């Protein structure tokens, strides 16, 4: 297994603020997309007040969005 493959399989999680910064949008937009867009990756609650997204899934979603625009 190569280092690149290992990195791709590594679970990268981000809180809402980090996801917003990663995507270049507001936190409100992240929450709106999560509730209104069926294709947006699902969040996971890992604690009573902690919600995260998998950044690998976010990357796949961004790639799909870019493919759809072509």
SULSUL-V891874 format. One line per field, one symbol per residue. phi: phi as a letter, one per 20 degrees, with the letter a starting at -180 (. if undefined). psi: psi as a letter, one per 20 degrees, with the letter a starting at -180 (. if undefined). burial: # if it has 9 or more other ideal C-beta (glycine too) atoms within 8 Angstrom, else .. A space follows every 10 residues. Layout:
phi->???
psi->???
burial->???
This chain:
phi->.effffffef eddbfgffff ffemcefgfg ffffeddfef gfecedagcc dcdeffffgf ffgfffffee
psi->prhgggghip opqqrgghgg ggikrrhhgg hghhhhohip qqrppjrhko pqqohghggh ggghghhhi.
burial->.....#.... ..####..## .##.....## #.##...... #.##...... ########.# ##.#......
